[in-house]
Amino acid sequence: MLKSHKSWLKKPHRLVLALSSVLICALINVQGAYGLNDGQEIVLESWSLVNQGYLDPTKFEQIRWRRLRQKALENPISTSEDAYLAIEKMLQPLGDPYTRLLRPDDYKAMKASNLGSEINGVGLQLGARSEDGKIVVIAPLEGSPAADAGVVSGTLLLKVNGESPKNLGLEATAARLRGDTGSQVIVEIQQPNEEPQEITLERRSVDLRPVRTRRLRNESHTIGYLRITQFSEGVPKQVKEALQELSEKEVEGLILDLRNNSGGLVSSGLAVADAFLSDKPIVETRNRAGINDAIPAGIETLYDGPMVTIINGGTASASEILAGALQDNDRSQLIGSRTFGKGLIQSLSTLSDGSGLAVTVASYLTPSGKDIQNLGIEPDRFLDMPEPLNPGGSEDRWLQDAELQIGATLDLQQLEKTPSEDASEGKDSASYEIPHSLANQ
């Protein structure tokens, strides 16, 4: 009994020892956390941002996400470059080219692009092809070296100065293409349905000019033309000013041109959609919890007249949100070719050393519930190929088709408004003919 009693007395002592061990371990861990160097802090910061916000957390278990953090911190990290390489290696198993690190210079260039200012480079907007991860041209910037060389949407980028873009990744490839004015870069490309070719591009300053507008006049109608090439920060204001200017010129209809608009700031795309839609759904976003959040337009509009919208394979991301909203709400017919199909939204965070981290945090659906990721949006009417290389130029056949379509719409509206006048003048409204190219929509 005595032995048993002594044994019972020892149990609290053992418990105290165990608790003391836990506290000591905890203190060691806390001290270790605070003992991280700057490079390790950036790695941990990046891991936490992805862990908290990434759209598909089911991937974490598949790729042993916590173990990837541990492995990244186990390796020596003594410089910023060591940290960047560790972060890129940690993110790679996610298989998402849009969740990526942006080194300070690349991050600065992206922010400059989002502000709509000038950039130095060759003017290629890039994406990653879903089926094989190859880097593909979403669109060339208008007036850029790439556009002047005839590079088109859908072109595969095979090499940049001898390096494989697929191995480099999206952001590193873009960085290789940027550079000082007058410097050159050798790229190997494969245009759609053509053999690979090598071209040399000379970098220069490219004026983004995201909003361009003018008035189109023919013998029957005055039509406004509004081209948006990017959704940067100042675009909503520029669109508002452009629509006010066109209104003062008494345009009867509008052609909205979204060709080669690879997206940009989702908030800017939503603001422009709000200018054309009244109390209608613009888009639904779906977060990692599977919750859909509908984003509606306000009551007021900046333009509510007839319109037609031109799209192509370079229409992507935020511009697809706009195109999908216009189509699904019967606000505008879409003409041209199928869009790119980027239905994912990224958040952009500034890391403690001035670099950036883009994380895919949501997907979006058009108002009718279409998920366009990797599928794109099909136009209401496909236009004849090959696609014009100079959107908005004098030889732009697609723009001419758009003029015909909006003109026919305006003619029909006029006939519907004045049936009594037509009858008194002896006209038969049933005999009116729509141009043949529009009759089979």
Secondary structure, DSSP 8 states (H G I E B T S, - for coil): -HHHHHHHHHHHHHHHHHHHHHHHHHHHHHHHHHT--HHHHHHHHHHHHHHHH-S-THHHHHHTHHHHHHHHHHS---SHHHHHHHHHHHHGGG--TTSEEE-HHHHHHHHHHHTT--EEE--EEEEE-TTT--EEEEEE-TTSHHHHTT--TT-EEEEETTB-HHHH-HHHHHHHH---TT-EEEEEEE-TTS--EEEEEE-EEE----EEEEEEE-SS-EEEEEEE--B-TTHHHHHHHHHHHHHHTT-SEEEEE-TT---B-HHHHHHHHHHH-SS-EEEEEE-TT--EEEEE--S--S--S-EEEEE-TT--THHHHHHHHHHHTTS-EEEES------EEEEEEE-TTS-EEEEEEEEEE-TT--B-TTT----SEE--SS--SSTTSTT-HHHHHHHHHHHHHHHHHHHHH-HHHHHHTT--GGG----GGGTT-
